[in-house]
Amino acid sequence: MLSVSSAALAGAESHTRAELHCHTTASDGYYAPAELVRVARLRDLRVIAITDHDTIDGHAEALAAGAAQGVTVIPGIEISSLSPEGEVHVLGYGVRPTDEATRQQIAGLRSSRESRARRILANLERLGKPVQFERVKELAGDAMLGRPHIAAAMVEAGHVQTKQQAFDEYLAEGKPAFAPNDALSPAQAVDLIHHAGGVAVMAHPALYKGDLMAVFEDMLAHGLDGIEVYYPLHTREQCEAFAALARKHNLLITGGSDFHSPLGDTELALGSIQLPPGALDALLSRVTAARTLSA
């Protein structure tokens, strides 16, 4: 069963170094799940949440590696949901679906990503920057197909010099080749995480470009559990505002580096985001409670 043991969760303490937002090769990360756990152990991280985009395929490997290396692995996910004004990412902690319908719904997120990739490629074709879908799939391999793989194909085709340039000029939200994700709504993402036995947290809220409070209120009505307050691109003022919002609604306060790779110019190191005292304990307790309720 894809779950972290209750004993392991209960044994973690608030001073334990943790990473609650990172990605593996199961989506668009640099390290395979087991290797990421090994790197976490080398960095003296004792708790790590695997939050790959729209997939739980890396859980089994990461959990096995965690058990072998003394690292508590929280099986997670980062769902790319869609509101009328843009994408909203929702982190799920402790997800381990036990019913086939929920498993199939998570599996269906992959086809949504492929559909989006085809729309982006159609936009690039119109812009005179053609990229073949099959080549993008080859670059993605077994991982969830995403914009970083399209960016890599654009570099390979000579359309841009770097993947960052591909995002800055074509692929980022608001750029000419961008296509929104044909995805769940943020509230539906919260529901899916709950059905999978997990705890739902709004990821990097400052990155949302629309009416944040309208989306937040809708997610809150569906039982949103927390807010990712501490994030590399959040200002101090934003962190303070999100922390106050979380306290007002009795929500969990989390944070993470959103680690993908050690190679990017703007990447923070794995485990570089520090959580306030008690935040990790609160999350682990909620994950344990969610597991008990859905068992």
C-alpha positions as CSV (number, residue, x, y, z in Angstrom):
1,M,0.0,0.0,0.0
2,L,1.4,3.4,-0.9
3,S,1.4,5.1,2.5
4,V,3.8,6.3,5.1
5,S,3.6,4.5,8.4
6,S,1.8,6.2,11.3
7,A,4.8,5.4,13.5
8,A,7.1,7.3,11.2
9,L,4.8,10.3,11.0
10,A,4.4,10.4,14.8
11,G,8.1,10.1,15.3
12,A,9.0,13.3,13.4
13,E,9.6,16.4,15.5
14,S,9.2,20.1,14.6
15,H,12.9,20.8,14.4
16,T,13.4,18.0,11.8
17,R,14.6,19.3,8.4
18,A,12.1,18.6,5.7
19,E,11.3,19.2,2.0
20,L,7.6,19.4,1.2
21,H,7.6,20.3,-2.5
22,C,9.8,18.5,-4.9
23,H,9.7,16.6,-8.2
24,T,11.3,13.5,-9.6
25,T,11.6,11.9,-13.1
26,A,8.1,10.6,-12.7
27,S,7.1,14.1,-13.8
28,D,9.6,16.8,-14.7
29,G,12.3,16.4,-12.1
30,Y,16.0,15.7,-12.6
31,Y,16.4,12.8,-10.1
32,A,14.7,9.4,-10.1
33,P,12.6,8.9,-6.9
34,A,15.1,6.7,-5.1
35,E,18.0,9.1,-6.1
36,L,16.1,12.1,-4.8
37,V,15.6,10.3,-1.4
38,R,19.3,9.6,-1.4
39,V,20.1,13.2,-2.0
40,A,17.7,14.2,0.7
41,R,19.5,11.9,3.2
42,L,22.8,13.4,2.2
43,R,21.4,16.8,3.0
44,D,20.2,15.6,6.4
45,L,16.6,15.9,5.4
46,R,14.5,13.4,7.5
47,V,11.1,14.1,5.9
48,I,10.4,14.5,2.2
49,A,7.2,14.8,0.3
50,I,7.2,13.5,-3.3
51,T,4.9,15.9,-5.1
52,D,5.2,15.1,-8.8
53,H,2.9,16.9,-11.3
54,D,-0.4,15.0,-11.8
55,T,1.0,11.5,-11.0
56,I,1.8,9.2,-8.2
57,D,4.0,6.9,-10.2
58,G,7.1,7.6,-8.2
59,H,5.6,6.7,-4.8
60,A,6.6,3.0,-4.6
61,E,10.2,3.6,-5.5
62,A,10.5,6.6,-3.1
63,L,8.9,4.8,-0.2
64,A,11.2,1.8,-0.6
65,A,14.2,4.1,-0.7
66,G,13.0,6.0,2.3
67,A,12.6,2.9,4.4
68,A,16.1,1.8,3.5
69,Q,17.7,5.1,4.2
70,G,15.8,6.3,7.3
71,V,13.9,9.1,5.5
72,T,10.2,9.5,6.1
73,V,8.6,9.8,2.6
74,I,5.1,11.4,2.3
75,P,3.5,10.2,-0.9
76,G,2.1,13.3,-2.5
77,I,1.0,14.9,-5.8
78,E,0.8,18.4,-7.3
79,I,-2.4,18.7,-9.3
80,S,-2.5,21.4,-12.0
81,S,-6.1,22.6,-11.8
82,L,-7.7,25.3,-13.9
83,S,-9.8,28.3,-12.9
84,P,-11.5,30.8,-15.3
85,E,-8.5,33.1,-14.8
86,G,-5.6,30.7,-14.9
87,E,-3.9,27.7,-13.4
88,V,-4.0,26.9,-9.7
89,H,-1.7,24.2,-8.4
90,V,-2.9,22.0,-5.5
91,L,-0.6,19.9,-3.4
92,G,-1.8,16.6,-1.9
93,Y,0.0,15.1,1.0
94,G,-0.5,11.4,2.1
95,V,-2.4,10.5,-1.1
96,R,-2.8,6.7,-1.5
97,P,-6.1,6.0,-3.4
98,T,-7.7,2.7,-2.4
99,D,-10.6,2.7,-4.8
100,E,-10.4,2.1,-8.6
101,A,-12.4,5.2,-9.5
102,T,-10.0,7.5,-7.8
103,R,-7.0,5.7,-9.3
104,Q,-8.5,6.1,-12.7
105,Q,-9.2,9.8,-12.2
106,I,-5.5,10.4,-11.2
107,A,-4.4,8.3,-14.2
108,G,-6.6,10.5,-16.4
109,L,-4.5,13.5,-15.6
110,R,-1.9,12.2,-17.9
111,S,-4.2,12.3,-21.0
112,S,-5.1,15.9,-20.0
113,R,-1.4,16.8,-20.1
114,E,-0.9,15.2,-23.6
115,S,-4.0,17.1,-24.9
116,R,-2.5,20.3,-23.6
117,A,0.9,19.6,-25.2
118,R,-0.7,19.1,-28.6
119,R,-2.4,22.5,-28.3
120,I,0.9,24.1,-27.3
121,L,2.6,22.5,-30.3
122,A,-0.2,23.7,-32.6
123,N,0.5,27.2,-31.3
124,L,4.2,26.8,-31.9
125,E,3.4,25.6,-35.5
126,R,1.5,28.8,-36.1
127,L,4.4,30.8,-34.8
128,G,6.8,29.2,-37.2
129,K,8.5,27.1,-34.4
130,P,7.4,23.6,-35.2
131,V,8.1,20.7,-32.8
132,Q,7.1,17.1,-33.3
133,F,4.8,15.6,-30.6
134,E,6.5,12.2,-30.9
135,R,9.9,13.9,-30.2
136,V,8.5,15.6,-27.1
137,K,7.1,12.2,-25.9
138,E,10.6,10.6,-26.5
139,L,12.2,13.3,-24.4
140,A,9.6,12.8,-21.6
141,G,10.2,9.1,-21.6
142,D,8.0,7.5,-18.8
143,A,7.6,10.8,-17.1
144,M,4.4,12.9,-17.2
145,L,4.7,15.0,-20.3
146,G,5.0,18.7,-19.6
147,R,6.2,22.1,-20.8
148,P,9.8,21.4,-19.8
149,H,9.9,18.6,-22.4
150,I,8.5,20.9,-25.0
151,A,11.2,23.5,-24.1
152,A,13.9,20.8,-24.5
153,A,12.6,19.9,-27.9
154,M,12.6,23.6,-28.9
155,V,16.2,23.9,-27.9
156,E,17.0,20.7,-29.8
157,A,15.2,22.1,-32.9
158,G,17.2,25.4,-32.7
159,H,14.2,27.6,-32.0
160,V,15.7,28.9,-28.8
161,Q,19.0,28.8,-27.0
162,T,17.8,27.6,-23.6
163,K,14.8,26.1,-22.0
164,Q,14.4,29.2,-19.9
165,Q,14.2,31.3,-23.1
166,A,11.5,28.9,-24.4
167,F,9.4,29.7,-21.3
168,D,10.2,33.4,-21.3
169,E,9.2,33.9,-24.9
170,Y,6.7,31.2,-25.7
171,L,5.5,28.8,-23.0
172,A,4.9,30.7,-19.8
173,E,1.3,31.8,-19.0
174,G,0.5,34.8,-21.1
175,K,3.1,34.0,-23.8
176,P,2.0,33.3,-27.4
177,A,2.3,29.5,-27.4
178,F,0.8,29.0,-23.9
179,A,-2.3,26.8,-23.7
180,P,-4.3,26.3,-20.4
181,N,-4.5,22.9,-18.9
182,D,-7.7,21.0,-19.7
183,A,-8.0,20.1,-16.1
184,L,-10.0,19.8,-12.9
185,S,-11.2,23.0,-11.2
186,P,-9.3,23.9,-8.0
187,A,-12.2,22.7,-5.9
188,Q,-12.4,19.4,-7.8
189,A,-8.6,19.0,-7.2
190,V,-9.3,19.4,-3.5
191,D,-12.0,16.7,-3.7
192,L,-9.8,14.3,-5.6
193,I,-7.0,14.6,-3.0
194,H,-9.5,14.0,-0.2
195,H,-10.9,10.9,-2.1
196,A,-7.3,9.6,-2.3
197,G,-6.9,9.9,1.4
198,G,-4.8,13.0,1.3
199,V,-4.5,16.5,2.7
200,A,-5.0,19.4,0.2
201,V,-2.8,22.5,0.2
202,M,-3.0,25.5,-2.1
203,A,0.5,25.7,-3.8
204,H,2.4,29.0,-4.2
205,P,-0.7,31.2,-4.1
206,A,1.2,34.4,-5.1
207,L,1.8,32.9,-8.6
208,Y,-1.9,32.9,-9.4
209,K,-2.8,35.8,-11.7
210,G,-6.5,36.0,-11.2
211,D,-8.9,36.7,-8.3
212,L,-7.0,34.8,-5.6
213,M,-9.6,35.2,-2.8
214,A,-12.5,34.0,-5.1
215,V,-10.6,30.8,-5.8
216,F,-9.5,30.4,-2.2
217,E,-13.0,30.7,-0.9
218,D,-14.2,28.1,-3.4
219,M,-11.5,25.7,-2.3
220,L,-12.2,26.5,1.3
221,A,-15.8,25.5,0.9
222,H,-14.5,22.1,-0.4
223,G,-12.4,21.5,2.7
224,L,-9.0,23.0,1.7
225,D,-6.6,22.0,4.5
226,G,-3.7,24.4,4.1
227,I,-1.7,27.1,2.3
228,E,1.9,26.9,1.0
229,V,3.0,30.0,2.8
230,Y,6.7,29.7,2.3
231,Y,7.9,29.5,-1.3
232,P,11.0,30.9,-3.1
233,L,9.1,33.5,-5.1
234,H,7.0,34.8,-2.2
235,T,8.0,38.1,-0.7
236,R,8.3,38.5,3.0
237,E,5.1,40.5,3.0
238,Q,3.3,37.8,1.0
239,C,4.4,35.1,3.4
240,E,3.1,37.2,6.3
241,A,-0.2,37.8,4.6
242,F,-0.7,34.1,3.6
243,A,0.3,33.0,7.2
244,A,-2.4,35.3,8.6
245,L,-4.9,34.0,6.1
246,A,-4.1,30.4,7.2
247,R,-4.4,31.2,10.9
248,K,-7.7,33.0,10.3
249,H,-9.2,29.9,8.8
250,N,-7.4,27.4,11.0
251,L,-5.4,26.0,8.0
252,L,-2.1,24.3,7.8
253,I,1.0,26.4,7.1
254,T,3.4,24.6,4.7
255,G,6.4,25.5,2.5
256,G,8.8,24.0,0.1
257,S,11.5,24.8,-2.5
258,D,9.6,23.3,-5.5
259,F,12.9,21.5,-6.3
260,H,13.2,20.1,-9.8
261,S,16.9,20.1,-10.6
262,P,20.3,21.1,-9.3
263,L,21.1,22.7,-12.7
264,G,18.8,25.7,-13.0
265,D,20.1,29.2,-12.4
266,T,17.2,30.0,-10.1
267,E,16.8,26.6,-8.4
268,L,17.0,26.6,-4.6
269,A,18.6,23.7,-2.9
270,L,16.5,20.8,-1.8
271,G,15.3,21.5,1.7
272,S,16.2,25.2,1.6
273,I,12.9,26.4,2.8
274,Q,12.6,26.5,6.6
275,L,9.3,26.0,8.2
276,P,8.2,27.7,11.5
277,P,8.1,25.6,14.7
278,G,5.2,23.2,14.8
279,A,4.3,23.5,11.1
280,L,5.7,20.1,10.1
281,D,4.2,18.4,13.1
282,A,0.8,19.8,12.3
283,L,1.0,18.6,8.7
284,L,2.1,15.1,9.7
285,S,-0.6,14.9,12.3
286,R,-3.2,15.8,9.7
287,V,-1.8,13.3,7.2
288,T,-2.1,10.6,9.9
289,A,-5.7,11.7,10.7
290,A,-6.7,11.7,7.1
291,R,-5.3,8.2,6.6
292,T,-7.2,6.9,9.7
293,L,-10.5,8.5,8.5
294,S,-10.2,7.1,5.0
295,A,-8.9,3.6,6.0
